[in-house]
Amino acid sequence: MQKNKDITNQKFGKLTAICRSSKSTTGNMLWLFKCDCGVEKAIRRSSVVCSKTVSCGCYGRALSKERSNKKYYDQKNRVMDWKSKRVQENLERANKILEKWKK
């Protein structure tokens, strides 16, 4: 793979290469990429080409939020299971959990 290969207008994950940017403090060549969400960010070409970086960070944040919401609803449904023999205990636990999530 060529180090100086022109990748302008090529798409890698959610990122599209715009132009060469500058060198990082460590001497690596940076490229300016535009993410699908609209953010422009200077990133090392090698990180993007080998799929180590696939977005400006929005993809990771979206996944994290999605996982967090799923855990919240899974736990809420689990503790609110009315068929459980320990309904009162589950309700107390649910109240504690919901209070933590509200903060």
Secondary structure, DSSP 8 states (H G I E B T S, - for coil): --TT---TT-EETTEEEEEEEEE-TTS-EEEEEEETTS-EEEEEHHHHHTTS--SSSHHHHHHHHHHHHHHHHHHHHHHT-TTSTTHHHHHHHHHHHHHHHH-
